[in-house]
Amino acid sequence: MATEATNGAAAGEKNGAATEKAVTFSSLKPQLFVESAKASDAVAFYKAAFGAEEVNRVSHPKRKADQELPLLLSAEIKLGSSSILISDLSDDSTALVKTVGTGLVFCLETEDIEAAIDKAVKAGAVAEGEITEGEGACCGGRVGKVKDPYGIVWLICTPAKKCANVEA
């Protein structure tokens, strides 16, 4: 392929140094690993608790023993405008850390925190603490917290518009 040269420098170079092409991403899809053979249950929980919509599912066709459930490689769910991948944690998982539910918190925004927490609890989550308000809550709004059956903590918060008074 031909390279265009300008003032002795190849195209894509500025002052003799190569410039990098800008990289853009179309989305971020966090992947949650849950204890093996429970990812399908987790997907069902997120549908019941948070109204998630399952978009895609990829299962491993065979397990070592015929009586074992198929390994869920990934199920993509949508929560609002975001997507999350849910997968069974197995010995050959791509997860760098083989622990479940540590160091991870998701924040869901809604105007009706009480109803959202109630729905999550009815689906199997555990409410943690009271709903807080003011400076101790995210962005000075209101926030409640639940832990799902898979060890993931979910903050249920008022929308981010409450942060509008923060100067850039």
Chimera marker file (.cmm) of the C-alpha trace (Angstrom):
<marker_set name="trace">
<marker id="1" x="0.000" y="0.000" z="0.000" r="1" g="1" b="0" radius="0.5"/>
<marker id="2" x="1.314" y="3.431" z="-0.879" r="1" g="1" b="0" radius="0.5"/>
<marker id="3" x="2.155" y="5.888" z="1.890" r="1" g="1" b="0" radius="0.5"/>
<marker id="4" x="1.769" y="9.577" z="1.273" r="1" g="1" b="0" radius="0.5"/>
<marker id="5" x="4.745" y="11.676" z="2.319" r="1" g="1" b="0" radius="0.5"/>
<marker id="6" x="4.690" y="15.331" z="3.223" r="1" g="1" b="0" radius="0.5"/>
<marker id="7" x="7.905" y="17.269" z="3.870" r="1" g="1" b="0" radius="0.5"/>
<marker id="8" x="9.802" y="14.002" z="4.152" r="1" g="1" b="0" radius="0.5"/>
<marker id="9" x="7.418" y="12.524" z="6.768" r="1" g="1" b="0" radius="0.5"/>
<marker id="10" x="5.055" y="9.657" z="6.077" r="1" g="1" b="0" radius="0.5"/>
<marker id="11" x="1.319" y="10.215" z="6.408" r="1" g="1" b="0" radius="0.5"/>
<marker id="12" x="0.155" y="9.607" z="9.965" r="1" g="1" b="0" radius="0.5"/>
<marker id="13" x="3.231" y="11.248" z="11.411" r="1" g="1" b="0" radius="0.5"/>
<marker id="14" x="3.381" y="14.653" z="13.016" r="1" g="1" b="0" radius="0.5"/>
<marker id="15" x="6.759" y="16.326" z="13.428" r="1" g="1" b="0" radius="0.5"/>
<marker id="16" x="8.409" y="12.998" z="12.596" r="1" g="1" b="0" radius="0.5"/>
<marker id="17" x="6.515" y="11.080" z="15.337" r="1" g="1" b="0" radius="0.5"/>
<marker id="18" x="3.700" y="8.665" z="14.581" r="1" g="1" b="0" radius="0.5"/>
<marker id="19" x="0.269" y="9.797" z="15.736" r="1" g="1" b="0" radius="0.5"/>
<marker id="20" x="-2.114" y="7.236" z="17.131" r="1" g="1" b="0" radius="0.5"/>
<marker id="21" x="-5.518" y="6.694" z="15.637" r="1" g="1" b="0" radius="0.5"/>
<marker id="22" x="-8.298" y="7.658" z="18.042" r="1" g="1" b="0" radius="0.5"/>
<marker id="23" x="-10.090" y="4.644" z="19.460" r="1" g="1" b="0" radius="0.5"/>
<marker id="24" x="-13.750" y="4.898" z="20.373" r="1" g="1" b="0" radius="0.5"/>
<marker id="25" x="-15.944" y="2.374" z="22.112" r="1" g="1" b="0" radius="0.5"/>
<marker id="26" x="-19.611" y="1.826" z="21.425" r="1" g="1" b="0" radius="0.5"/>
<marker id="27" x="-20.451" y="0.327" z="24.833" r="1" g="1" b="0" radius="0.5"/>
<marker id="28" x="-19.176" y="-1.110" z="28.097" r="1" g="1" b="0" radius="0.5"/>
<marker id="29" x="-20.513" y="-4.517" z="29.125" r="1" g="1" b="0" radius="0.5"/>
<marker id="30" x="-19.364" y="-5.661" z="32.538" r="1" g="1" b="0" radius="0.5"/>
<marker id="31" x="-19.316" y="-9.431" z="32.969" r="1" g="1" b="0" radius="0.5"/>
<marker id="32" x="-20.493" y="-10.998" z="36.221" r="1" g="1" b="0" radius="0.5"/>
<marker id="33" x="-19.327" y="-14.494" z="37.081" r="1" g="1" b="0" radius="0.5"/>
<marker id="34" x="-21.532" y="-16.438" z="39.471" r="1" g="1" b="0" radius="0.5"/>
<marker id="35" x="-21.020" y="-19.849" z="41.044" r="1" g="1" b="0" radius="0.5"/>
<marker id="36" x="-21.109" y="-22.542" z="38.379" r="1" g="1" b="0" radius="0.5"/>
<marker id="37" x="-24.569" y="-23.666" z="37.275" r="1" g="1" b="0" radius="0.5"/>
<marker id="38" x="-26.248" y="-20.639" z="38.901" r="1" g="1" b="0" radius="0.5"/>
<marker id="39" x="-25.929" y="-18.088" z="36.079" r="1" g="1" b="0" radius="0.5"/>
<marker id="40" x="-29.337" y="-19.025" z="34.658" r="1" g="1" b="0" radius="0.5"/>
<marker id="41" x="-30.832" y="-18.501" z="38.116" r="1" g="1" b="0" radius="0.5"/>
<marker id="42" x="-29.050" y="-15.134" z="38.318" r="1" g="1" b="0" radius="0.5"/>
<marker id="43" x="-30.539" y="-14.052" z="34.983" r="1" g="1" b="0" radius="0.5"/>
<marker id="44" x="-34.009" y="-15.031" z="36.225" r="1" g="1" b="0" radius="0.5"/>
<marker id="45" x="-33.368" y="-13.074" z="39.452" r="1" g="1" b="0" radius="0.5"/>
<marker id="46" x="-32.303" y="-9.909" z="37.583" r="1" g="1" b="0" radius="0.5"/>
<marker id="47" x="-35.424" y="-10.152" z="35.422" r="1" g="1" b="0" radius="0.5"/>
<marker id="48" x="-37.671" y="-10.495" z="38.486" r="1" g="1" b="0" radius="0.5"/>
<marker id="49" x="-35.845" y="-8.024" z="40.735" r="1" g="1" b="0" radius="0.5"/>
<marker id="50" x="-34.886" y="-5.264" z="38.320" r="1" g="1" b="0" radius="0.5"/>
<marker id="51" x="-36.981" y="-5.851" z="35.202" r="1" g="1" b="0" radius="0.5"/>
<marker id="52" x="-33.934" y="-6.836" z="33.147" r="1" g="1" b="0" radius="0.5"/>
<marker id="53" x="-34.484" y="-8.043" z="29.597" r="1" g="1" b="0" radius="0.5"/>
<marker id="54" x="-32.460" y="-11.002" z="28.292" r="1" g="1" b="0" radius="0.5"/>
<marker id="55" x="-30.991" y="-10.088" z="24.915" r="1" g="1" b="0" radius="0.5"/>
<marker id="56" x="-28.708" y="-13.014" z="24.101" r="1" g="1" b="0" radius="0.5"/>
<marker id="57" x="-27.601" y="-16.363" z="25.553" r="1" g="1" b="0" radius="0.5"/>
<marker id="58" x="-24.631" y="-18.603" z="24.696" r="1" g="1" b="0" radius="0.5"/>
<marker id="59" x="-24.414" y="-22.007" z="26.401" r="1" g="1" b="0" radius="0.5"/>
<marker id="60" x="-21.726" y="-24.667" z="26.188" r="1" g="1" b="0" radius="0.5"/>
<marker id="61" x="-23.445" y="-27.609" z="24.474" r="1" g="1" b="0" radius="0.5"/>
<marker id="62" x="-22.085" y="-30.387" z="26.683" r="1" g="1" b="0" radius="0.5"/>
<marker id="63" x="-20.865" y="-30.803" z="30.242" r="1" g="1" b="0" radius="0.5"/>
<marker id="64" x="-18.612" y="-33.556" z="31.598" r="1" g="1" b="0" radius="0.5"/>
<marker id="65" x="-21.528" y="-35.500" z="33.034" r="1" g="1" b="0" radius="0.5"/>
<marker id="66" x="-24.889" y="-35.910" z="31.330" r="1" g="1" b="0" radius="0.5"/>
<marker id="67" x="-26.748" y="-34.994" z="34.514" r="1" g="1" b="0" radius="0.5"/>
<marker id="68" x="-25.019" y="-31.583" z="34.838" r="1" g="1" b="0" radius="0.5"/>
<marker id="69" x="-26.730" y="-28.424" z="33.652" r="1" g="1" b="0" radius="0.5"/>
<marker id="70" x="-25.234" y="-26.803" z="30.530" r="1" g="1" b="0" radius="0.5"/>
<marker id="71" x="-22.532" y="-24.248" z="31.279" r="1" g="1" b="0" radius="0.5"/>
<marker id="72" x="-23.782" y="-20.723" z="30.592" r="1" g="1" b="0" radius="0.5"/>
<marker id="73" x="-20.918" y="-19.023" z="28.773" r="1" g="1" b="0" radius="0.5"/>
<marker id="74" x="-22.769" y="-15.701" z="28.759" r="1" g="1" b="0" radius="0.5"/>
<marker id="75" x="-26.226" y="-14.227" z="28.901" r="1" g="1" b="0" radius="0.5"/>
<marker id="76" x="-26.539" y="-10.576" z="27.985" r="1" g="1" b="0" radius="0.5"/>
<marker id="77" x="-29.169" y="-8.676" z="29.914" r="1" g="1" b="0" radius="0.5"/>
<marker id="78" x="-30.276" y="-5.069" z="29.511" r="1" g="1" b="0" radius="0.5"/>
<marker id="79" x="-31.014" y="-2.876" z="32.503" r="1" g="1" b="0" radius="0.5"/>
<marker id="80" x="-32.217" y="0.488" z="31.273" r="1" g="1" b="0" radius="0.5"/>
<marker id="81" x="-29.782" y="1.486" z="28.533" r="1" g="1" b="0" radius="0.5"/>
<marker id="82" x="-26.927" y="-0.665" z="29.892" r="1" g="1" b="0" radius="0.5"/>
<marker id="83" x="-25.944" y="-4.261" z="29.228" r="1" g="1" b="0" radius="0.5"/>
<marker id="84" x="-24.356" y="-6.793" z="31.578" r="1" g="1" b="0" radius="0.5"/>
<marker id="85" x="-23.035" y="-10.249" z="30.751" r="1" g="1" b="0" radius="0.5"/>
<marker id="86" x="-23.794" y="-13.034" z="33.258" r="1" g="1" b="0" radius="0.5"/>
<marker id="87" x="-21.655" y="-16.209" z="33.144" r="1" g="1" b="0" radius="0.5"/>
<marker id="88" x="-21.108" y="-19.410" z="35.097" r="1" g="1" b="0" radius="0.5"/>
<marker id="89" x="-17.744" y="-19.398" z="36.873" r="1" g="1" b="0" radius="0.5"/>
<marker id="90" x="-15.820" y="-22.504" z="35.920" r="1" g="1" b="0" radius="0.5"/>
<marker id="91" x="-12.236" y="-23.728" z="35.992" r="1" g="1" b="0" radius="0.5"/>
<marker id="92" x="-11.704" y="-22.509" z="32.425" r="1" g="1" b="0" radius="0.5"/>
<marker id="93" x="-13.502" y="-19.151" z="32.813" r="1" g="1" b="0" radius="0.5"/>
<marker id="94" x="-11.821" y="-16.055" z="31.467" r="1" g="1" b="0" radius="0.5"/>
<marker id="95" x="-12.287" y="-14.353" z="34.861" r="1" g="1" b="0" radius="0.5"/>
<marker id="96" x="-8.944" y="-13.217" z="36.196" r="1" g="1" b="0" radius="0.5"/>
<marker id="97" x="-10.107" y="-13.585" z="39.770" r="1" g="1" b="0" radius="0.5"/>
<marker id="98" x="-11.901" y="-16.785" z="40.712" r="1" g="1" b="0" radius="0.5"/>
<marker id="99" x="-13.996" y="-15.194" z="43.453" r="1" g="1" b="0" radius="0.5"/>
<marker id="100" x="-17.606" y="-14.161" z="43.176" r="1" g="1" b="0" radius="0.5"/>
<marker id="101" x="-19.163" y="-10.864" z="44.242" r="1" g="1" b="0" radius="0.5"/>
<marker id="102" x="-16.144" y="-9.047" z="45.678" r="1" g="1" b="0" radius="0.5"/>
<marker id="103" x="-15.235" y="-5.428" z="45.026" r="1" g="1" b="0" radius="0.5"/>
<marker id="104" x="-18.155" y="-4.795" z="42.726" r="1" g="1" b="0" radius="0.5"/>
<marker id="105" x="-21.114" y="-2.473" z="43.209" r="1" g="1" b="0" radius="0.5"/>
<marker id="106" x="-23.739" y="-1.482" z="40.643" r="1" g="1" b="0" radius="0.5"/>
<marker id="107" x="-25.866" y="1.634" z="40.894" r="1" g="1" b="0" radius="0.5"/>
<marker id="108" x="-29.386" y="1.631" z="39.461" r="1" g="1" b="0" radius="0.5"/>
<marker id="109" x="-31.237" y="4.927" z="39.167" r="1" g="1" b="0" radius="0.5"/>
<marker id="110" x="-34.968" y="5.261" z="39.761" r="1" g="1" b="0" radius="0.5"/>
<marker id="111" x="-37.445" y="7.771" z="41.098" r="1" g="1" b="0" radius="0.5"/>
<marker id="112" x="-39.110" y="5.122" z="43.319" r="1" g="1" b="0" radius="0.5"/>
<marker id="113" x="-36.370" y="3.671" z="45.514" r="1" g="1" b="0" radius="0.5"/>
<marker id="114" x="-38.759" y="2.025" z="47.982" r="1" g="1" b="0" radius="0.5"/>
<marker id="115" x="-40.644" y="0.110" z="45.266" r="1" g="1" b="0" radius="0.5"/>
<marker id="116" x="-37.376" y="-0.968" z="43.599" r="1" g="1" b="0" radius="0.5"/>
<marker id="117" x="-35.945" y="-2.293" z="46.874" r="1" g="1" b="0" radius="0.5"/>
<marker id="118" x="-39.225" y="-4.031" z="47.721" r="1" g="1" b="0" radius="0.5"/>
<marker id="119" x="-39.295" y="-5.739" z="44.307" r="1" g="1" b="0" radius="0.5"/>
<marker id="120" x="-35.645" y="-6.869" z="44.653" r="1" g="1" b="0" radius="0.5"/>
<marker id="121" x="-36.273" y="-8.250" z="48.155" r="1" g="1" b="0" radius="0.5"/>
<marker id="122" x="-39.356" y="-10.143" z="46.968" r="1" g="1" b="0" radius="0.5"/>
<marker id="123" x="-37.195" y="-11.683" z="44.214" r="1" g="1" b="0" radius="0.5"/>
<marker id="124" x="-34.591" y="-12.865" z="46.759" r="1" g="1" b="0" radius="0.5"/>
<marker id="125" x="-32.257" y="-9.943" z="47.511" r="1" g="1" b="0" radius="0.5"/>
<marker id="126" x="-31.479" y="-8.781" z="51.044" r="1" g="1" b="0" radius="0.5"/>
<marker id="127" x="-31.932" y="-5.112" z="51.940" r="1" g="1" b="0" radius="0.5"/>
<marker id="128" x="-28.871" y="-3.674" z="53.654" r="1" g="1" b="0" radius="0.5"/>
<marker id="129" x="-29.357" y="-0.729" z="55.975" r="1" g="1" b="0" radius="0.5"/>
<marker id="130" x="-31.833" y="2.096" z="55.619" r="1" g="1" b="0" radius="0.5"/>
<marker id="131" x="-32.422" y="4.458" z="52.717" r="1" g="1" b="0" radius="0.5"/>
<marker id="132" x="-30.072" y="7.393" z="53.259" r="1" g="1" b="0" radius="0.5"/>
<marker id="133" x="-30.464" y="10.949" z="52.089" r="1" g="1" b="0" radius="0.5"/>
<marker id="134" x="-28.252" y="13.994" z="51.799" r="1" g="1" b="0" radius="0.5"/>
<marker id="135" x="-24.458" y="14.194" z="51.915" r="1" g="1" b="0" radius="0.5"/>
<marker id="136" x="-24.008" y="10.565" z="52.960" r="1" g="1" b="0" radius="0.5"/>
<marker id="137" x="-25.821" y="9.315" z="49.854" r="1" g="1" b="0" radius="0.5"/>
<marker id="138" x="-24.572" y="9.283" z="46.275" r="1" g="1" b="0" radius="0.5"/>
<marker id="139" x="-24.609" y="12.760" z="44.781" r="1" g="1" b="0" radius="0.5"/>
<marker id="140" x="-26.507" y="14.096" z="47.775" r="1" g="1" b="0" radius="0.5"/>
<marker id="141" x="-29.699" y="12.322" z="46.681" r="1" g="1" b="0" radius="0.5"/>
<marker id="142" x="-31.383" y="9.247" z="48.154" r="1" g="1" b="0" radius="0.5"/>
<marker id="143" x="-29.922" y="5.751" z="48.086" r="1" g="1" b="0" radius="0.5"/>
<marker id="144" x="-30.818" y="2.285" z="49.328" r="1" g="1" b="0" radius="0.5"/>
<marker id="145" x="-28.767" y="-0.896" z="49.104" r="1" g="1" b="0" radius="0.5"/>
<marker id="146" x="-29.538" y="-4.549" z="48.416" r="1" g="1" b="0" radius="0.5"/>
<marker id="147" x="-27.321" y="-7.603" z="48.080" r="1" g="1" b="0" radius="0.5"/>
<marker id="148" x="-28.425" y="-10.167" z="45.530" r="1" g="1" b="0" radius="0.5"/>
<marker id="149" x="-28.272" y="-13.944" z="46.118" r="1" g="1" b="0" radius="0.5"/>
<marker id="150" x="-24.944" y="-14.030" z="44.233" r="1" g="1" b="0" radius="0.5"/>
<marker id="151" x="-23.089" y="-11.570" z="46.478" r="1" g="1" b="0" radius="0.5"/>
<marker id="152" x="-23.389" y="-8.498" z="44.251" r="1" g="1" b="0" radius="0.5"/>
<marker id="153" x="-24.273" y="-5.196" z="45.937" r="1" g="1" b="0" radius="0.5"/>
<marker id="154" x="-26.763" y="-2.956" z="44.134" r="1" g="1" b="0" radius="0.5"/>
<marker id="155" x="-27.246" y="0.691" z="45.116" r="1" g="1" b="0" radius="0.5"/>
<marker id="156" x="-30.713" y="1.957" z="44.249" r="1" g="1" b="0" radius="0.5"/>
<marker id="157" x="-30.358" y="5.734" z="43.820" r="1" g="1" b="0" radius="0.5"/>
<marker id="158" x="-32.277" y="8.778" z="42.698" r="1" g="1" b="0" radius="0.5"/>
<marker id="159" x="-31.247" y="9.855" z="39.175" r="1" g="1" b="0" radius="0.5"/>
<marker id="160" x="-27.910" y="11.525" z="38.545" r="1" g="1" b="0" radius="0.5"/>
<marker id="161" x="-29.610" y="14.841" z="37.723" r="1" g="1" b="0" radius="0.5"/>
<marker id="162" x="-29.247" y="15.465" z="41.463" r="1" g="1" b="0" radius="0.5"/>
<marker id="163" x="-25.530" y="15.956" z="40.698" r="1" g="1" b="0" radius="0.5"/>
<marker id="164" x="-26.160" y="18.914" z="38.395" r="1" g="1" b="0" radius="0.5"/>
<marker id="165" x="-24.880" y="21.388" z="41.008" r="1" g="1" b="0" radius="0.5"/>
<marker id="166" x="-21.355" y="19.903" z="40.866" r="1" g="1" b="0" radius="0.5"/>
<marker id="167" x="-19.041" y="22.227" z="38.936" r="1" g="1" b="0" radius="0.5"/>
<marker id="168" x="-16.847" y="20.815" z="36.205" r="1" g="1" b="0" radius="0.5"/>
<link id1="1" id2="2" r="1" g="1" b="0" radius="0.2"/>
<link id1="2" id2="3" r="1" g="1" b="0" radius="0.2"/>
<link id1="3" id2="4" r="1" g="1" b="0" radius="0.2"/>
<link id1="4" id2="5" r="1" g="1" b="0" radius="0.2"/>
<link id1="5" id2="6" r="1" g="1" b="0" radius="0.2"/>
<link id1="6" id2="7" r="1" g="1" b="0" radius="0.2"/>
<link id1="7" id2="8" r="1" g="1" b="0" radius="0.2"/>
<link id1="8" id2="9" r="1" g="1" b="0" radius="0.2"/>
<link id1="9" id2="10" r="1" g="1" b="0" radius="0.2"/>
<link id1="10" id2="11" r="1" g="1" b="0" radius="0.2"/>
<link id1="11" id2="12" r="1" g="1" b="0" radius="0.2"/>
<link id1="12" id2="13" r="1" g="1" b="0" radius="0.2"/>
<link id1="13" id2="14" r="1" g="1" b="0" radius="0.2"/>
<link id1="14" id2="15" r="1" g="1" b="0" radius="0.2"/>
<link id1="15" id2="16" r="1" g="1" b="0" radius="0.2"/>
<link id1="16" id2="17" r="1" g="1" b="0" radius="0.2"/>
<link id1="17" id2="18" r="1" g="1" b="0" radius="0.2"/>
<link id1="18" id2="19" r="1" g="1" b="0" radius="0.2"/>
<link id1="19" id2="20" r="1" g="1" b="0" radius="0.2"/>
<link id1="20" id2="21" r="1" g="1" b="0" radius="0.2"/>
<link id1="21" id2="22" r="1" g="1" b="0" radius="0.2"/>
<link id1="22" id2="23" r="1" g="1" b="0" radius="0.2"/>
<link id1="23" id2="24" r="1" g="1" b="0" radius="0.2"/>
<link id1="24" id2="25" r="1" g="1" b="0" radius="0.2"/>
<link id1="25" id2="26" r="1" g="1" b="0" radius="0.2"/>
<link id1="26" id2="27" r="1" g="1" b="0" radius="0.2"/>
<link id1="27" id2="28" r="1" g="1" b="0" radius="0.2"/>
<link id1="28" id2="29" r="1" g="1" b="0" radius="0.2"/>
<link id1="29" id2="30" r="1" g="1" b="0" radius="0.2"/>
<link id1="30" id2="31" r="1" g="1" b="0" radius="0.2"/>
<link id1="31" id2="32" r="1" g="1" b="0" radius="0.2"/>
<link id1="32" id2="33" r="1" g="1" b="0" radius="0.2"/>
<link id1="33" id2="34" r="1" g="1" b="0" radius="0.2"/>
<link id1="34" id2="35" r="1" g="1" b="0" radius="0.2"/>
<link id1="35" id2="36" r="1" g="1" b="0" radius="0.2"/>
<link id1="36" id2="37" r="1" g="1" b="0" radius="0.2"/>
<link id1="37" id2="38" r="1" g="1" b="0" radius="0.2"/>
<link id1="38" id2="39" r="1" g="1" b="0" radius="0.2"/>
<link id1="39" id2="40" r="1" g="1" b="0" radius="0.2"/>
<link id1="40" id2="41" r="1" g="1" b="0" radius="0.2"/>
<link id1="41" id2="42" r="1" g="1" b="0" radius="0.2"/>
<link id1="42" id2="43" r="1" g="1" b="0" radius="0.2"/>
<link id1="43" id2="44" r="1" g="1" b="0" radius="0.2"/>
<link id1="44" id2="45" r="1" g="1" b="0" radius="0.2"/>
<link id1="45" id2="46" r="1" g="1" b="0" radius="0.2"/>
<link id1="46" id2="47" r="1" g="1" b="0" radius="0.2"/>
<link id1="47" id2="48" r="1" g="1" b="0" radius="0.2"/>
<link id1="48" id2="49" r="1" g="1" b="0" radius="0.2"/>
<link id1="49" id2="50" r="1" g="1" b="0" radius="0.2"/>
<link id1="50" id2="51" r="1" g="1" b="0" radius="0.2"/>
<link id1="51" id2="52" r="1" g="1" b="0" radius="0.2"/>
<link id1="52" id2="53" r="1" g="1" b="0" radius="0.2"/>
<link id1="53" id2="54" r="1" g="1" b="0" radius="0.2"/>
<link id1="54" id2="55" r="1" g="1" b="0" radius="0.2"/>
<link id1="55" id2="56" r="1" g="1" b="0" radius="0.2"/>
<link id1="56" id2="57" r="1" g="1" b="0" radius="0.2"/>
<link id1="57" id2="58" r="1" g="1" b="0" radius="0.2"/>
<link id1="58" id2="59" r="1" g="1" b="0" radius="0.2"/>
<link id1="59" id2="60" r="1" g="1" b="0" radius="0.2"/>
<link id1="60" id2="61" r="1" g="1" b="0" radius="0.2"/>
<link id1="61" id2="62" r="1" g="1" b="0" radius="0.2"/>
<link id1="62" id2="63" r="1" g="1" b="0" radius="0.2"/>
<link id1="63" id2="64" r="1" g="1" b="0" radius="0.2"/>
<link id1="64" id2="65" r="1" g="1" b="0" radius="0.2"/>
<link id1="65" id2="66" r="1" g="1" b="0" radius="0.2"/>
<link id1="66" id2="67" r="1" g="1" b="0" radius="0.2"/>
<link id1="67" id2="68" r="1" g="1" b="0" radius="0.2"/>
<link id1="68" id2="69" r="1" g="1" b="0" radius="0.2"/>
<link id1="69" id2="70" r="1" g="1" b="0" radius="0.2"/>
<link id1="70" id2="71" r="1" g="1" b="0" radius="0.2"/>
<link id1="71" id2="72" r="1" g="1" b="0" radius="0.2"/>
<link id1="72" id2="73" r="1" g="1" b="0" radius="0.2"/>
<link id1="73" id2="74" r="1" g="1" b="0" radius="0.2"/>
<link id1="74" id2="75" r="1" g="1" b="0" radius="0.2"/>
<link id1="75" id2="76" r="1" g="1" b="0" radius="0.2"/>
<link id1="76" id2="77" r="1" g="1" b="0" radius="0.2"/>
<link id1="77" id2="78" r="1" g="1" b="0" radius="0.2"/>
<link id1="78" id2="79" r="1" g="1" b="0" radius="0.2"/>
<link id1="79" id2="80" r="1" g="1" b="0" radius="0.2"/>
<link id1="80" id2="81" r="1" g="1" b="0" radius="0.2"/>
<link id1="81" id2="82" r="1" g="1" b="0" radius="0.2"/>
<link id1="82" id2="83" r="1" g="1" b="0" radius="0.2"/>
<link id1="83" id2="84" r="1" g="1" b="0" radius="0.2"/>
<link id1="84" id2="85" r="1" g="1" b="0" radius="0.2"/>
<link id1="85" id2="86" r="1" g="1" b="0" radius="0.2"/>
<link id1="86" id2="87" r="1" g="1" b="0" radius="0.2"/>
<link id1="87" id2="88" r="1" g="1" b="0" radius="0.2"/>
<link id1="88" id2="89" r="1" g="1" b="0" radius="0.2"/>
<link id1="89" id2="90" r="1" g="1" b="0" radius="0.2"/>
<link id1="90" id2="91" r="1" g="1" b="0" radius="0.2"/>
<link id1="91" id2="92" r="1" g="1" b="0" radius="0.2"/>
<link id1="92" id2="93" r="1" g="1" b="0" radius="0.2"/>
<link id1="93" id2="94" r="1" g="1" b="0" radius="0.2"/>
<link id1="94" id2="95" r="1" g="1" b="0" radius="0.2"/>
<link id1="95" id2="96" r="1" g="1" b="0" radius="0.2"/>
<link id1="96" id2="97" r="1" g="1" b="0" radius="0.2"/>
<link id1="97" id2="98" r="1" g="1" b="0" radius="0.2"/>
<link id1="98" id2="99" r="1" g="1" b="0" radius="0.2"/>
<link id1="99" id2="100" r="1" g="1" b="0" radius="0.2"/>
<link id1="100" id2="101" r="1" g="1" b="0" radius="0.2"/>
<link id1="101" id2="102" r="1" g="1" b="0" radius="0.2"/>
<link id1="102" id2="103" r="1" g="1" b="0" radius="0.2"/>
<link id1="103" id2="104" r="1" g="1" b="0" radius="0.2"/>
<link id1="104" id2="105" r="1" g="1" b="0" radius="0.2"/>
<link id1="105" id2="106" r="1" g="1" b="0" radius="0.2"/>
<link id1="106" id2="107" r="1" g="1" b="0" radius="0.2"/>
<link id1="107" id2="108" r="1" g="1" b="0" radius="0.2"/>
<link id1="108" id2="109" r="1" g="1" b="0" radius="0.2"/>
<link id1="109" id2="110" r="1" g="1" b="0" radius="0.2"/>
<link id1="110" id2="111" r="1" g="1" b="0" radius="0.2"/>
<link id1="111" id2="112" r="1" g="1" b="0" radius="0.2"/>
<link id1="112" id2="113" r="1" g="1" b="0" radius="0.2"/>
<link id1="113" id2="114" r="1" g="1" b="0" radius="0.2"/>
<link id1="114" id2="115" r="1" g="1" b="0" radius="0.2"/>
<link id1="115" id2="116" r="1" g="1" b="0" radius="0.2"/>
<link id1="116" id2="117" r="1" g="1" b="0" radius="0.2"/>
<link id1="117" id2="118" r="1" g="1" b="0" radius="0.2"/>
<link id1="118" id2="119" r="1" g="1" b="0" radius="0.2"/>
<link id1="119" id2="120" r="1" g="1" b="0" radius="0.2"/>
<link id1="120" id2="121" r="1" g="1" b="0" radius="0.2"/>
<link id1="121" id2="122" r="1" g="1" b="0" radius="0.2"/>
<link id1="122" id2="123" r="1" g="1" b="0" radius="0.2"/>
<link id1="123" id2="124" r="1" g="1" b="0" radius="0.2"/>
<link id1="124" id2="125" r="1" g="1" b="0" radius="0.2"/>
<link id1="125" id2="126" r="1" g="1" b="0" radius="0.2"/>
<link id1="126" id2="127" r="1" g="1" b="0" radius="0.2"/>
<link id1="127" id2="128" r="1" g="1" b="0" radius="0.2"/>
<link id1="128" id2="129" r="1" g="1" b="0" radius="0.2"/>
<link id1="129" id2="130" r="1" g="1" b="0" radius="0.2"/>
<link id1="130" id2="131" r="1" g="1" b="0" radius="0.2"/>
<link id1="131" id2="132" r="1" g="1" b="0" radius="0.2"/>
<link id1="132" id2="133" r="1" g="1" b="0" radius="0.2"/>
<link id1="133" id2="134" r="1" g="1" b="0" radius="0.2"/>
<link id1="134" id2="135" r="1" g="1" b="0" radius="0.2"/>
<link id1="135" id2="136" r="1" g="1" b="0" radius="0.2"/>
<link id1="136" id2="137" r="1" g="1" b="0" radius="0.2"/>
<link id1="137" id2="138" r="1" g="1" b="0" radius="0.2"/>
<link id1="138" id2="139" r="1" g="1" b="0" radius="0.2"/>
<link id1="139" id2="140" r="1" g="1" b="0" radius="0.2"/>
<link id1="140" id2="141" r="1" g="1" b="0" radius="0.2"/>
<link id1="141" id2="142" r="1" g="1" b="0" radius="0.2"/>
<link id1="142" id2="143" r="1" g="1" b="0" radius="0.2"/>
<link id1="143" id2="144" r="1" g="1" b="0" radius="0.2"/>
<link id1="144" id2="145" r="1" g="1" b="0" radius="0.2"/>
<link id1="145" id2="146" r="1" g="1" b="0" radius="0.2"/>
<link id1="146" id2="147" r="1" g="1" b="0" radius="0.2"/>
<link id1="147" id2="148" r="1" g="1" b="0" radius="0.2"/>
<link id1="148" id2="149" r="1" g="1" b="0" radius="0.2"/>
<link id1="149" id2="150" r="1" g="1" b="0" radius="0.2"/>
<link id1="150" id2="151" r="1" g="1" b="0" radius="0.2"/>
<link id1="151" id2="152" r="1" g="1" b="0" radius="0.2"/>
<link id1="152" id2="153" r="1" g="1" b="0" radius="0.2"/>
<link id1="153" id2="154" r="1" g="1" b="0" radius="0.2"/>
<link id1="154" id2="155" r="1" g="1" b="0" radius="0.2"/>
<link id1="155" id2="156" r="1" g="1" b="0" radius="0.2"/>
<link id1="156" id2="157" r="1" g="1" b="0" radius="0.2"/>
<link id1="157" id2="158" r="1" g="1" b="0" radius="0.2"/>
<link id1="158" id2="159" r="1" g="1" b="0" radius="0.2"/>
<link id1="159" id2="160" r="1" g="1" b="0" radius="0.2"/>
<link id1="160" id2="161" r="1" g="1" b="0" radius="0.2"/>
<link id1="161" id2="162" r="1" g="1" b="0" radius="0.2"/>
<link id1="162" id2="163" r="1" g="1" b="0" radius="0.2"/>
<link id1="163" id2="164" r="1" g="1" b="0" radius="0.2"/>
<link id1="164" id2="165" r="1" g="1" b="0" radius="0.2"/>
<link id1="165" id2="166" r="1" g="1" b="0" radius="0.2"/>
<link id1="166" id2="167" r="1" g="1" b="0" radius="0.2"/>
<link id1="167" id2="168" r="1" g="1" b="0" radius="0.2"/>
</marker_set>
